[in-house]
Every structure is written in structure tokens, then in C-alpha cells.
Amino acid sequence: MSAIRVARLDDAPELPLAAGGGRVRALLRPEVGARERALLYVELPAQAATAVLCHPYEAAYFVVHGAGAVHAEPDGPAHPVREAQMLYVPPGVAYRLVGPAVFAGGPCPPDPTLFAGAGGTVDLADPAGSVPRGYPPAALRIFDPLQDGIPMPIIARRSWLVIAPHTGARYAVMNLVELAPGEANRPHVHPTSEDSLFVLAGSGWAHDLDAGERVALHAACALVVPPGVRHVVEAGPQGMRSIGGPVPPDLEMLRAMGMAV
């Protein structure tokens, strides 16, 4: 039986984290096997915003649609954001996401305080990895994947590593991958990192090479691959666009890409 897990947005519980007509759903969370990344799907119409959020871990978001903002709290500046940008939030920095925009992302690893209203009980006292301590003071940062990202040809012809050690993140990772129709990445494994992705558009499959099985992927679903599982992600006839990546950073893979980490 495959160790790969798929979570669907239609099945994700709502969290009481937005006001003004906003909606927050917990897609990747411990109950679906995600130990290293929380992925919230945050839909905020104009004038809507999340509650003030603050995590002991780094957080990473992608702007799926719209042009909203992220506010540093309590008295920090408002940073405008637009579709296809990424947002990095350091540990201990309070923030609010503001519409009109849709965001996908969250803290790495999951912040258990987020899921108090989602039902279920999960022990997160010992996540799969250890969160680095001793972060220097840092600020919110906004990235353009095509300008700030590093190409990842071992993953796809069009892929960019954006939130990672080279942009100041120590634990969180977020990349953008655009697989062409029928394209698949090379068979690979992350020995100590949990891989995950969220499908923005298109469809395809995730192949568990250890179990000899595959699972279907489609827009608005998320994938979790435990550490040590050899896998391949393959696009269907319409291609596939996704965000995600291995958390914590797969340093061996980054060194193979030529990064000094």
C-alpha cells in the first residue's frame, strides 16, 4: 500500500480564522499525514482579512488569485501582493492576510494552535524534523518566483526554487513547478524531508516507486510524500502547475543543484 497521501480541498475543514466574509480551510494538516507543512487555503474577498496570526515557525504562502496585502502587526507596514507572488513570514512575526486575494500556504511545520477549531487531536510535540532556533530578527518578504527563484531542471524544465536557504529561509521551502503535458520529474527521494505539493491547475499522477502504485492528482488537491519514499510526479495531457517542496530543505538535492548550503 502506498505511503503517499492525497488531500482534497472539498474535504478540508474550515478554521475560524477569517472575518468579513473570508474563508480558511485546512488542506494539509497532521490528520492527513502532513508533519512538516500546513497548507491553508485562504479565500478573502475585498475588505476581508484573517485574524492576526503568529507562529513559532517560518511560514510560506503563494498568492493564487487577486491582489491583496499582508499586514505586519501590530503597527508594521502593509505589503501589497499580487497573483503568483510568494510570501515569507519569519518565526515570531505577527501578520494578517488581507483581500481581495486567495492565498495557499502556512507554517512549516504545522502550528498546532491553528487547528484547534478543526476537530481531532494530534500530538505535534515531536514533528518529523527539528526546527532551528536562534533566528535573527527578520521581516516579511515578498518574492516573484520567475525573478527571485532558482531553476530546478532536475524537477522540471519550468520550475523555480523560491523560499529556501538562498533567500533566507532555514526550514520552510516553497517552489513553483510547471510540468508540460506528459512531463515527469526524475525518480527521486528525500531521505529526511517530507515532500508536499498543492496542485494549482491541471492534473496528473504521483508514482510511489517503492509500492509500485500511483495516485491521481487534480487541481485543488494536495500531496504528501513521507521521507524516504522514492517517487515521481507526472503531468497529464493538460500539464500541471503546483507549489510545494521538501521540508525541511533537502540539502543534498540543493548541493546537487550547485547551491552552497
C-alpha positions as CSV (number, residue, x, y, z in Angstrom):
1,M,0.0,0.0,0.0
2,S,1.3,3.4,-0.9
3,A,2.5,5.7,1.8
4,I,1.7,8.8,-0.4
5,R,-1.4,10.7,0.8
6,V,-3.7,13.0,-1.2
7,A,-6.0,15.6,0.4
8,R,-8.8,17.3,-1.4
9,L,-9.9,20.9,-0.8
10,D,-13.6,19.8,-0.8
11,D,-12.9,17.6,2.2
12,A,-10.8,20.2,4.1
13,P,-12.3,21.5,7.4
14,E,-12.9,25.2,7.9
15,L,-11.0,27.1,10.5
16,P,-12.4,30.2,12.4
17,L,-9.6,32.4,11.2
18,A,-11.2,35.0,8.9
19,A,-13.7,37.8,9.2
20,G,-15.6,39.9,6.7
21,G,-16.8,37.0,4.6
22,G,-13.4,35.3,4.3
23,R,-13.0,31.6,4.4
24,V,-10.0,29.5,5.6
25,R,-9.7,25.7,5.0
26,A,-7.0,23.4,6.4
27,L,-5.9,21.3,3.4
28,L,-2.6,19.9,4.6
29,R,-2.6,19.2,8.3
30,P,-1.4,16.5,10.7
31,E,-4.7,14.5,10.4
32,V,-3.9,13.8,6.7
33,G,-0.3,12.9,7.3
34,A,1.4,16.2,6.9
35,R,4.0,16.6,9.6
36,E,6.2,19.3,8.1
37,R,3.9,21.7,6.2
38,A,0.5,23.2,7.0
39,L,-1.3,24.3,3.9
40,L,-4.2,26.6,4.4
41,Y,-6.5,27.7,1.5
42,V,-7.4,31.3,2.4
43,E,-10.2,33.0,0.4
44,L,-10.6,36.7,1.2
45,P,-12.9,39.0,-0.7
46,A,-12.4,42.8,-0.6
47,Q,-12.4,44.1,3.0
48,A,-11.9,40.6,4.4
49,A,-8.9,39.6,6.4
50,T,-7.6,36.8,8.6
51,A,-7.2,37.0,12.3
52,V,-3.8,38.1,13.5
53,L,-1.5,35.0,13.0
54,C,1.8,34.4,14.6
55,H,3.8,31.1,14.7
56,P,7.0,29.8,16.3
57,Y,8.0,28.6,12.9
58,E,8.5,30.1,9.4
59,A,5.5,30.3,7.1
60,A,5.3,30.4,3.3
61,Y,2.4,31.4,1.1
62,F,1.6,31.7,-2.6
63,V,-1.0,34.2,-4.0
64,V,-3.3,32.0,-6.1
65,H,-5.6,34.8,-7.3
66,G,-6.2,38.5,-6.8
67,A,-4.2,41.5,-5.4
68,G,-4.4,41.8,-1.6
69,A,-1.9,42.6,1.1
70,V,-0.1,41.2,4.1
71,H,-0.1,43.4,7.2
72,A,2.7,43.2,9.8
73,E,1.2,43.5,13.2
74,P,0.6,45.4,15.4
75,D,1.9,48.6,13.8
76,G,4.0,47.4,10.9
77,P,3.5,48.3,7.2
78,A,1.1,46.7,4.7
79,H,2.8,44.9,1.9
80,P,0.8,44.7,-1.3
81,V,0.8,41.3,-3.0
82,R,-0.5,40.1,-6.4
83,E,-1.2,36.8,-8.1
84,A,1.8,34.4,-8.4
85,Q,3.9,36.1,-5.8
86,M,5.2,34.3,-2.7
87,L,5.3,35.5,0.9
88,Y,7.8,34.5,3.6
89,V,7.0,35.1,7.2
90,P,9.8,34.6,9.8
91,P,9.1,32.9,13.1
92,G,7.5,35.1,15.8
93,V,6.3,37.8,13.3
94,A,2.6,38.6,13.7
95,Y,0.7,39.2,10.4
96,R,-2.7,39.3,8.8
97,L,-3.6,38.4,5.2
98,V,-6.0,40.8,3.5
99,G,-8.2,40.5,0.5
100,P,-9.2,40.6,-2.3
101,A,-7.0,37.6,-2.8
102,V,-6.7,33.8,-2.4
103,F,-3.6,32.5,-0.6
104,A,-2.3,29.0,-0.2
105,G,0.3,28.1,2.4
106,G,1.1,28.2,6.1
107,P,3.7,27.4,8.7
108,C,6.4,24.8,8.4
109,P,6.0,22.6,10.4
110,P,2.2,22.9,11.3
111,D,1.4,25.3,14.1
112,P,-1.0,23.2,16.4
113,T,-2.8,26.3,17.6
114,L,-4.2,26.8,14.1
115,F,-6.2,23.5,14.2
116,A,-8.0,24.0,17.5
117,G,-11.2,24.5,15.6
118,A,-10.7,21.8,13.0
119,G,-11.6,18.8,15.2
120,G,-9.4,15.9,16.0
121,T,-6.4,15.6,18.3
122,V,-2.9,15.2,17.1
123,D,0.3,15.2,19.1
124,L,2.8,17.6,17.4
125,A,5.3,17.6,20.3
126,D,7.8,15.8,18.1
127,P,7.4,16.7,14.4
128,A,9.5,14.7,11.9
129,G,12.2,17.3,11.9
130,S,13.7,19.8,14.4
131,V,13.0,23.5,13.9
132,P,16.2,25.5,14.0
133,R,16.4,28.0,16.9
134,G,18.2,31.3,17.3
135,Y,16.7,33.1,14.3
136,P,18.0,36.7,13.9
137,P,15.3,39.4,13.7
138,A,13.7,39.4,10.2
139,A,10.9,40.9,8.3
140,L,8.2,39.8,5.9
141,R,9.5,39.3,2.4
142,I,7.7,39.1,-1.0
143,F,9.1,37.2,-3.9
144,D,8.5,36.9,-7.6
145,P,9.2,33.3,-8.5
146,L,10.4,34.0,-12.0
147,Q,12.7,36.8,-10.9
148,D,13.9,35.5,-7.5
149,G,13.7,31.8,-7.9
150,I,16.5,29.4,-9.0
151,P,15.7,27.0,-11.8
152,M,15.4,23.3,-10.9
153,P,16.0,21.3,-14.0
154,I,16.1,18.0,-12.0
155,I,12.4,18.6,-11.2
156,A,11.0,20.2,-14.4
157,R,12.0,22.3,-17.4
158,R,10.0,25.1,-15.9
159,S,10.5,25.1,-12.1
160,W,11.8,27.7,-9.6
161,L,13.0,27.3,-6.1
162,V,11.9,30.4,-4.3
163,I,11.6,30.2,-0.5
164,A,14.7,28.2,0.6
165,P,18.1,28.8,2.2
166,H,19.3,31.1,-0.7
167,T,16.5,33.6,0.2
168,G,17.0,33.4,3.9
169,A,14.6,30.6,5.0
170,R,16.1,28.0,7.3
171,Y,13.2,25.4,7.4
172,A,10.3,26.4,5.1
173,V,10.5,25.7,1.4
174,M,8.3,26.7,-1.4
175,N,8.8,26.2,-5.1
176,L,6.7,26.7,-8.3
177,V,6.7,23.8,-10.8
178,E,5.0,23.9,-14.2
179,L,5.1,20.4,-15.8
180,A,4.4,20.3,-19.5
181,P,1.8,17.8,-20.8
182,G,3.2,14.3,-20.2
183,E,6.4,15.6,-18.5
184,A,7.6,13.9,-15.4
185,N,10.4,14.7,-13.0
186,R,13.3,12.3,-12.4
187,P,12.8,9.5,-9.9
188,H,13.9,10.9,-6.6
189,V,13.8,10.5,-2.8
190,H,14.2,12.9,0.1
191,P,15.8,10.9,2.9
192,T,14.9,13.2,5.8
193,S,12.4,15.6,4.2
194,E,8.7,15.3,3.8
195,D,7.7,16.3,0.2
196,S,4.4,18.0,-0.4
197,L,2.7,20.0,-3.2
198,F,-0.6,21.7,-3.9
199,V,-2.0,21.5,-7.5
200,L,-2.9,24.9,-8.8
201,A,-4.0,23.8,-12.2
202,G,-4.0,20.7,-14.5
203,S,-3.8,17.1,-13.4
204,G,-1.5,14.1,-13.3
205,W,-0.2,11.4,-11.1
206,A,2.2,10.8,-8.2
207,H,4.0,7.5,-8.5
208,D,5.1,5.7,-5.4
209,L,8.1,3.7,-6.8
210,D,8.6,1.7,-3.6
211,A,5.0,0.4,-3.5
212,G,4.6,0.3,-7.3
213,E,1.4,2.3,-7.1
214,R,0.2,5.7,-8.4
215,V,-2.4,8.2,-7.1
216,A,-4.3,10.7,-9.2
217,L,-3.8,14.4,-8.8
218,H,-6.0,17.3,-9.9
219,A,-6.5,21.0,-9.3
220,A,-7.2,21.9,-5.7
221,C,-5.7,18.8,-4.2
222,A,-2.5,18.3,-2.1
223,L,0.0,15.6,-1.9
224,V,2.2,14.4,1.0
225,V,5.2,12.1,0.4
226,P,6.8,10.8,3.7
227,P,10.6,10.9,4.0
228,G,12.4,8.1,2.3
229,V,9.8,7.3,-0.3
230,R,11.0,7.2,-3.9
231,H,8.6,8.9,-6.1
232,V,7.9,10.7,-9.4
233,V,5.3,13.3,-10.3
234,E,3.9,13.2,-13.8
235,A,1.6,15.6,-15.6
236,G,-1.4,14.6,-17.5
237,P,-2.4,15.8,-21.0
238,Q,-3.2,19.3,-19.8
239,G,0.1,19.7,-17.9
240,M,0.2,20.5,-14.2
241,R,1.1,23.6,-12.1
242,S,1.9,23.3,-8.5
243,I,3.6,24.8,-5.4
244,G,5.4,23.0,-2.6
245,G,8.7,21.2,-2.0
246,P,10.5,19.1,0.6
247,V,10.5,20.4,4.2
248,P,13.0,20.7,5.8
249,P,15.2,21.6,2.9
250,D,16.8,18.6,1.2
251,L,20.4,19.9,1.4
252,E,21.8,17.0,-0.7
253,M,19.4,17.9,-3.5
254,L,20.3,21.6,-3.2
255,R,24.0,20.8,-3.4
256,A,23.4,18.7,-6.5
257,M,21.8,21.9,-8.0
258,G,25.1,23.8,-7.3
259,M,23.9,25.7,-4.2
260,A,26.4,26.3,-1.4
261,V,24.4,25.1,1.7
